[in-house]
Amino acid sequence: MKENKRRIVHWDFVTKIILVISFLTIIFSFISPLILTLPAHSEKFNFTNTGPIGDTIGGIMNPFIALAGVFLTFLAFYMQIKANEIQIDQFQKGIKRERNLRILNEKKDLYNRLSLLKIDLKEIQSDIKFKAERLKNYFEKEKEFPFQTNILKRTSTKNYTRILEFDRLGIYNGFGFFLSHKKNWIENFSRLYDVLDFLTEYFHELYNTYNYHSEDIFKKKKSVIENLTTLMDNLTEFMTAFHMERFGGFSDSDFNEADLAKNTIEKYHEIINENYDENNNLIKETDLEKINTEVLKKFITEANMLRNKKMIFDPRLDPILRLAMSITNEMNLIRQNALNFAASIENEYNNLVIDEKDNKSYLTIINEIQSILEEELSKINLEEEEIDN
């Protein structure tokens, strides 16, 4: 740091002048008897009528020696003043050095805090992108395969809470120290903590909502599968009773209710068998969408066609038909819930990473603040400041 400093010089002009005058005075005291006892051209300056030579020399030299003593005494006091000034100057320099060192250490601490914040914000950017990619993958699958068990894997939010656990006042002081030249630095500080506070709770609530949705869909799918099992059992009982009572076998050439039941059961088990490999190991979950399309809806359509075609329609098929329609309604509800939830997740995805007109995404806000920190901290060279101090 450059500033005007007062230099204290031990052999300054005043000191030199006093020493010269004192030295000349002492020299003059030795030669003054000779000079003052020489014959004079004027009686006014005639000092030859003197007393004894000792009195003459003493009387002449003593005033000059005394005067030299006065000068040297003054010089001693003057040097003491200079020494005091040196001590005061050294003391002030020590205080100033300590103050500058304290300021530099505080500045280093604030710089390190903001540097660490910058690193954590970089990780949060990556985490938001990662989470957003998973959200996108989830809601797209949920739309395309509403009856499939789609997994939304969660990731830790430790990076967010770690920043919130920082000394908030220290971060604020860092913003004020390094970013105070920006008129909106307080707004940026507030936005940063508002977003981080929000995102921590946001992801917590999002995953909790997903858990609730998954549990709800699982219960509904379990109910559908149980009802499908009941439906197949009822169709089997109906088919057996139908042929035993009316025909005594399966030789009837006309397509009837028993044939419908038989075809429905066979198609159902054909789809179920697709879930297993040749070793009877389960390889995938039941394709409820396929069951709904190729089993339930087909059964309902053909049953209604038989009802309209035949004069006599077996009434025992009516409750089975109602059960099939009920299962279809359940599956439609599952689909609608999945689509609604997918739409809500898509909206949350947009809030995270997509800017809309005047509304900036959370990722954009984090990016802006991180970029400001990156730019401002890159301008700071603490080593140069330490050398100047």
N, C-alpha and C positions, 0 to 999 in steps of 0.2 A: 504494500500500500504506500502510495506516494503522498507526502505531506511536508509542509514547511517545518523544519526542525531547527531549534536554536542550538548552535554549537558553543560549547564552553571550551575555550582555549587557555591552557595554563599560562603561557607566555604571550599574553595579548599586548596591545599597544600601550595601555596604561602601565602595566607592569614593567615593560621595557623602559618607558620614559622615566619612571620613578627610580629604577635601578641605575640608569645612566646619570640622572641628576645627582643621586646619592654618591655614585662613584666619582663624578666630577667635583662634587663638593669636598669629598675627602681628599682628593688629589690637590684641589685648590688650597685646602687647609695647610698642606705641607709647604707649598710654595708662596703662600700669602705673606709670611714674615719677610721673605726676600723682596717681594714686590712692594710691600707697604713700607719698607725701610729704605728704599732707594731715594736719592735726591729728587725732589720734585721741582718742576718748572714754575709752580705757583705755590704761594704760601698756604693756599687753601688745602692743598693736597700734600703738605709736608708733614710726614710722620716720623722724621728722624730724631726728634726730641723725645726719645722714649726712655723708660726706666730700665732697670736691669734686663738683660736679654731674655732671661727665663720668663719674667712677667710679660715681656713683649710677645714672645712666641706663644705663651699660654693664653694671654689675653686676646691675641689675634686668632689662633687656631680653634680655641674652645667654641666660639659661636658657630663656626662652620661645621665642626664635628657634631655639635648639638643639633644643628639644622639637619645634617645627614642622618642623625639618629631619629629625628622627627619623621624624615622621609621614610626611613626603613621601618619605623613603628607603624606608620600609615600603610606601608607595603604589607607588613605582617597582617594587619587587620583586613586589608584588601584581599590578601591570599586566603584568609579564613573565610571571608564572604564567598570567594570563588569556590572554595572547598565545600561550603554549605550548599552552594548552587549545584555543584556536581552531585552531591548526595541527594538533593531534592530531585534533580533531573533523573538520576538513576532510580530513585524510588518511584517517580512518576512513570518512567519507562517500564519498571517491573509491574506496576499496577496495570498499565496499558497492555503489556505483554500477556498478563494473566487474563485480562478481559478479552483480548483478541483470541487467546487460546480457548477460553470458555465458549466464545461465540463460534469459533471454528469447530469445536467438538459438538456443540449443539447443531450446527449446520450439517456436520457429517452424520449425526444421528438422524436428523430429519431427511437428509438425502438417502440414507440407507433404508429408512421406513418407506419412502416413496418408491425407491428401487424395488423393494420387496413387494410393495403393492402393485407395481407395474408387472412384475413376474406373475403374481397371483391372478391379475386381471387377464394376462395372456392365457393362463391355464383355464380361466373361466370362459374365455372366448371359445377355446377348443372344446370345453365341456358342453357349452350351450349348443355348438354345432353338432357334437356327437349325440346329445340328447335329442336335438331337433331331427336328426337323421333317423333315429330310432322311432320317434313319434310319427314321422312321415311313413316309414315302412309299416308301422302298426296300423295307422288309419287306412292306408291303401289296402292292406290285407283284410282288414275288418270290413271294408266296403265290398271287396271282391269275394271274400269267403266268410260270410257272417256266421255260418254254423261251425266254422273251424275254430279250434282253440288257439287264438293268436296271443302271443306273449309280448308284453312290453317290459323289457328288462330295465331295471332302474340302476342308476349309478349314484355314487356318493355325492353329497353336497358339502363335503368337508371344506372344499376351497372357499365356498361362500361364507360359511361360519367362521373360518380362520381369519378372514379379513374383518368380520364383525367383532372378533375377539381382540383385534388390535386396540392399542390406545387411540381411541377416536380423536381425543384432543391433540395427540401427537401428529396424526394424519392431517388434522385441520391446520395445525401450525405449519406443517410442511407445505400445504397448499398456499397458505398465506405468505410464507417465506419465499417460495420459488415461483408461484403463479400469481402473485398479487398484481402484477402488471397487466393481467388479463381481467377485463372488467366483469366477466361472468364467472370468476373462479369460485365464488361462494355457491352460485347456482350449480356448477359442475360437481362440487363437493356434495351438495345436498342430493343431486340426482344420483350420484354414485351410491350413496348409502340407501336412498329410497329404493333403487333397483335391487340392490343386494338384499335388503330386508325383505322385499317383496318376493324375489326369486327363491329364497330359502323356504318361505312358507308356500310359495306357488308350487314348487316341485313336490313338497310334502303332501299338499292337498291333491295334486294331480295323481300321484301314485296311490293315495288312499282311495280316490274316486275309481281308479282303474281296478284296484283290489275289490271294491264293492261291485263294480260292473262284472268282473270276472266271476265272482262268487254267485251273483244273481244269474248270469248266463249259464253257469255250470248247473245250478239247481233247476233251471228251466229245461236244459238239455237232458238232465237226468230224468225229469218228469216225462219228457217226450219219449225217451227210450223205454221207460217203464210202461207208458201207455202203448207204445208200439208192440212191446212184448205181449201186453194184454190183448191188443188188436189181433195179433197173429194167433194167439191161443183161441180167441173167440172165432176167428175164421176157420181154424182147424176143427173146432167142435161143430161149427155150423156145417162145414163141408161133409164131415163124417155123418152127421145126423141126416143131412139132406139126402145123401145117396142111400143110406140104410132104410130110410122111411119111404122114399119115392121110387127108387129104381133098383135098390139092392146091389149097386155097383157103380162103375164109372163108364158105362157103355152108351150113355145117352148121346146121340149124335148132335142134338141141338145145344148151342151154347147157353148155359144157365148159371144160376147163382153159385152153384158148387164149383163150376169151372172158373168163375171169376175169383172165388176164394182161393182155389188151388193155384191159379196163375199169380195172384197177388203174393201168396206165401212163398212161392218159388222165386219170384223176382226179389223179394225182400231178402231171402237167404242168399241169393246170388250176390247181392250187394254187400251183405255182411261178410261173406266168405272172402271178399276182396281185401278185407282188413288183415288177413293172415297169409303167411307164406306156406310153402309146401311142408314145412315142419310144424305147422299150426302155431307159429309164433306171431303175436300181434305186431304188425308193422305200421299201422296207421289207425287213426280214429275213424269212427263210422261217418260216412258221408251222408249227413242228414239232408243236404240239399238234393242229392240224387234220390234218396228215399222219398222225399217230398214230391219230387217231379215224376219219377218213374214208378212209384208204388202208390202213394196216397192219392195224388191227383188223378192218376189213371184209374185207380179203383173207384173213386167217387164218380168220375165221368162215366165209366162203363156201368156202374150200378144204376145211375140215373137213366142211362140208355135202356137198360133192361126193364126198369120200372115203367118207362114210357112205352116200351115195345110189347111187353107181355101183359096179358089180361090179368093173370094171377101172379103177383110178386110176393115171394116169401117174406112175411112180416118180421121173421127173426133176423133178417138182414138189416132192418131199420136201425136198431140200437148200435149195430156194428158200423153202419154208415155214419151215424151221428158221432161215434167215437173217432172215426177217421177224420171227419170234418173238424172235430174239436182239436185233434192233434195238428191238423193243418193250420188252424187258427193260432195254436201255441207256437208253431214254427214261424208263422208270419210275425208274431209278436217278438220272437227272438231276433228275426231279421231286422225288424224296425228298431228295436233297442240297439242292435249292433250298429246300424246305420246312423242313428241319432248320436250314439257315443262317438262314432268315427268322425262325425261332423264337428262335435265339440272338441275332439283332439286336434282336428285339422285347424280349427280356429285358434287353439292354443299354440299350435305350431306357427301359424302366421304371426301371432303376437311376439313370438320368440325371435323370428329371423326375417320376417317380411315387413318392409316399410310401406305404409299406405298413406299417401298424400302428406298431411301434416303430422301424422302419427308415426313416430320412429319406433322400430322394434327394440326390444331389450338388448339384443346383440349389437345393434347400431349404437346405442347409448354407451355400452361398455367399450365398444371399439373407439368411439370418439374420445372418451376420457383416457383410455390407454394410450392413444396416439398423442394426446396433449402431453401426458407424462413422458412418453418416449422422446418427444421433440424437446421439451424444456430441460429434462435431465441431461440430454446429450450436449447441451450448451454449457454445462457446468464443469469446471476443472478445479477440484478442491486442492490438488497438489500445487498449482500455481498460487492459489490464495495462501496456502501454508508457507510457501517460500517468501511471499511479500510480507507476511506477518513476522 
